[in-house]
Amino acid sequence: MPFFVYILASKRNGTLYVGLTNDLVRRMTEHKTKLVPGFTRQYDVTLLVYFEAFDSILEARAREHSLKRWRRALKLKLIEQDNPNWRDLTDELNTLAT
């Protein structure tokens, strides 16, 4: 079972959120429908702009912890490298899951 570390944004260069899950499709549904109270619901952070997959929960937790400690500029650079147009990658996830 893969584990995912992901970055959400409210808009291009907007508010960022780093998270971890073992089911990215389910988790994105929760974020987009605002099912879970908290930071992402409060600040409307729903665009999936970056994610990485890991085989180990330990590796994923270490990466999540690392990314959360990065300065904002480094997170923006990471997103821009893989997703320069800040596309919402959620639709691509749904395509892969079917």
MITI-578919 format. One record per residue: y, x, z of N, C-alpha, C in turn; residue in one letter; residue number from 1. Coordinates in steps of 0.1 Angstrom, whole numbers, always signed. Example, Ala and Ser with C-alpha at 12.3 -4.5 7.8 and 13.67 -1.06 7.14 Angstrom:
# residues 2
n.py, n.px, n.pz, ca.py, ca.px, ca.pz, c.py, c.px, c.pz, drentor, zalo
-57, +132, +78, -45, +123, +78, -33, +132, +78, A, 1 .
-22, +128, +71, -11, +137, +71, +0, +129, +79, S, 2 .
END
This chain:
# residues 98
n.py, n.px, n.pz, ca.py, ca.px, ca.pz, c.py, c.px, c.pz, drentor, zalo
-12, +8, +0, +0, +0, +0, +12, +9, +0, M, 1 .
+21, +7, -10, +33, +15, -10, +44, +10, +0, P, 2 .
+52, +19, +4, +64, +16, +12, +76, +20, +4, F, 3 .
+86, +12, +6, +99, +14, -2, +111, +17, +8, F, 4 .
+119, +26, +4, +132, +29, +10, +141, +24, -1, V, 5 .
+151, +16, +3, +160, +10, -8, +174, +11, -3, Y, 6 .
+183, +10, -13, +198, +9, -10, +203, -4, -16, I, 7 .
+210, -12, -8, +216, -24, -13, +231, -21, -13, L, 8 .
+238, -29, -22, +253, -28, -23, +259, -42, -24, A, 9 .
+271, -44, -19, +278, -56, -21, +284, -58, -35, S, 10 .
+287, -46, -40, +293, -45, -54, +294, -30, -57, K, 11 .
+298, -27, -69, +300, -13, -73, +309, -6, -63, R, 12 .
+305, +5, -57, +312, +12, -47, +316, +4, -35, N, 13 .
+308, -7, -32, +311, -15, -21, +303, -11, -8, G, 14 .
+301, -21, +0, +294, -18, +13, +279, -15, +9, T, 15 .
+273, -5, +16, +260, -1, +14, +251, -3, +26, L, 16 .
+238, -5, +23, +228, -8, +33, +215, +0, +29, Y, 17 .
+209, +7, +38, +197, +14, +36, +186, +7, +44, V, 18 .
+175, +4, +37, +164, -3, +44, +150, +3, +40, G, 19 .
+140, -3, +47, +126, +1, +45, +117, -11, +46, L, 20 .
+108, -12, +37, +98, -23, +36, +85, -19, +30, T, 21 .
+75, -27, +32, +62, -25, +25, +61, -36, +14, N, 22 .
+70, -45, +12, +70, -55, +2, +84, -57, -3, D, 23 .
+88, -50, -13, +102, -50, -18, +106, -63, -24, L, 24 .
+97, -69, -31, +100, -82, -38, +103, -93, -27, V, 25 .
+94, -93, -17, +96, -103, -6, +109, -100, +1, R, 26 .
+112, -87, +4, +124, -83, +12, +136, -87, +4, R, 27 .
+136, -84, -9, +148, -88, -17, +150, -103, -17, M, 28 .
+140, -111, -18, +142, -125, -17, +148, -129, -4, T, 29 .
+144, -123, +7, +150, -125, +20, +165, -122, +20, E, 30 .
+168, -110, +15, +182, -106, +14, +191, -115, +6, H, 31 .
+185, -119, -6, +193, -127, -16, +195, -141, -11, K, 32 .
+185, -147, -4, +186, -160, +1, +192, -161, +15, T, 33 .
+196, -149, +21, +202, -148, +34, +194, -154, +45, K, 34 .
+180, -153, +44, +171, -158, +54, +172, -152, +68, L, 35 .
+175, -139, +68, +175, -131, +80, +190, -128, +84, V, 36 .
+194, -132, +96, +207, -129, +101, +209, -114, +103, P, 37 .
+221, -109, +101, +223, -95, +103, +233, -90, +94, G, 38 .
+233, -76, +92, +244, -69, +85, +245, -74, +70, F, 39 .
+233, -75, +63, +234, -78, +49, +239, -92, +46, T, 40 .
+235, -101, +55, +240, -115, +54, +255, -116, +57, R, 41 .
+259, -109, +67, +273, -109, +72, +282, -103, +61, Q, 42 .
+278, -93, +55, +287, -86, +45, +283, -88, +30, Y, 43 .
+274, -98, +28, +269, -102, +14, +265, -90, +6, D, 44 .
+256, -82, +12, +250, -70, +6, +237, -74, +0, V, 45 .
+237, -77, -13, +225, -82, -19, +220, -76, -32, T, 46 .
+228, -66, -37, +224, -60, -50, +215, -48, -47, L, 47 .
+203, -48, -53, +194, -37, -52, +198, -26, -62, L, 48 .
+204, -15, -57, +209, -5, -67, +201, +8, -67, V, 49 .
+191, +9, -57, +183, +21, -57, +171, +19, -48, Y, 50 .
+159, +25, -52, +148, +24, -44, +138, +36, -47, F, 51 .
+130, +40, -37, +120, +50, -39, +107, +44, -32, E, 52 .
+96, +48, -38, +83, +44, -33, +76, +56, -26, A, 53 .
+68, +53, -15, +61, +63, -7, +47, +57, -4, F, 54 .
+37, +66, -4, +24, +62, +0, +22, +61, +15, D, 55 .
+31, +68, +22, +29, +69, +37, +41, +63, +44, S, 56 .
+39, +55, +54, +50, +50, +62, +58, +61, +69, I, 57 .
+51, +71, +73, +58, +82, +79, +68, +89, +70, L, 58 .
+64, +91, +57, +73, +97, +47, +85, +87, +45, E, 59 .
+82, +75, +44, +92, +65, +41, +102, +64, +53, A, 60 .
+97, +64, +65, +106, +64, +77, +115, +76, +77, R, 61 .
+109, +88, +74, +117, +100, +74, +128, +100, +64, A, 62 .
+124, +95, +52, +134, +94, +41, +145, +84, +45, R, 63 .
+141, +72, +50, +151, +62, +54, +161, +68, +65, E, 64 .
+155, +75, +74, +163, +81, +85, +173, +91, +79, H, 65 .
+168, +99, +69, +176, +109, +63, +188, +103, +55, S, 66 .
+185, +93, +47, +195, +86, +39, +205, +79, +48, L, 67 .
+201, +73, +59, +211, +67, +68, +221, +77, +74, K, 68 .
+217, +89, +75, +225, +100, +80, +234, +106, +70, R, 69 .
+231, +104, +57, +239, +110, +46, +253, +104, +47, W, 70 .
+263, +112, +42, +276, +107, +40, +276, +97, +28, R, 71 .
+286, +89, +29, +287, +78, +18, +288, +85, +4, R, 72 .
+295, +95, +3, +297, +102, -11, +283, +106, -16, A, 73 .
+274, +111, -8, +261, +115, -12, +252, +103, -17, L, 74 .
+254, +92, -9, +246, +80, -13, +251, +75, -27, K, 75 .
+264, +75, -28, +270, +71, -41, +265, +79, -53, L, 76 .
+265, +92, -50, +260, +102, -61, +245, +99, -64, K, 77 .
+237, +96, -54, +223, +93, -56, +221, +81, -65, L, 78 .
+229, +70, -61, +229, +58, -69, +233, +60, -83, I, 79 .
+244, +67, -85, +250, +70, -98, +240, +78, -107, E, 80 .
+232, +87, -101, +223, +95, -109, +213, +86, -116, Q, 81 .
+207, +77, -109, +196, +68, -114, +201, +55, -120, D, 82 .
+212, +50, -115, +217, +37, -119, +232, +37, -121, N, 83 .
+237, +44, -131, +251, +46, -133, +259, +33, -135, P, 84 .
+253, +23, -140, +260, +10, -142, +259, +1, -130, N, 85 .
+252, +5, -119, +250, -3, -107, +244, -16, -110, W, 86 .
+234, -16, -119, +226, -28, -122, +219, -33, -110, R, 87 .
+217, -46, -109, +208, -51, -98, +194, -49, -103, D, 88 .
+186, -41, -96, +172, -38, -100, +162, -49, -96, L, 89 .
+166, -59, -90, +157, -69, -85, +149, -76, -96, T, 90 .
+155, -79, -108, +148, -85, -119, +137, -76, -124, D, 91 .
+139, -63, -124, +129, -53, -128, +117, -53, -119, E, 92 .
+120, -55, -106, +109, -56, -96, +100, -68, -99, L, 93 .
+107, -80, -102, +99, -92, -105, +91, -90, -117, N, 94 .
+96, -83, -127, +88, -80, -139, +76, -72, -136, T, 95 .
+77, -62, -127, +66, -53, -123, +56, -60, -115, L, 96 .
+60, -70, -107, +51, -77, -98, +42, -87, -105, A, 97 .
+46, -91, -117, +38, -101, -124, +27, -95, -133, T, 98 .
END
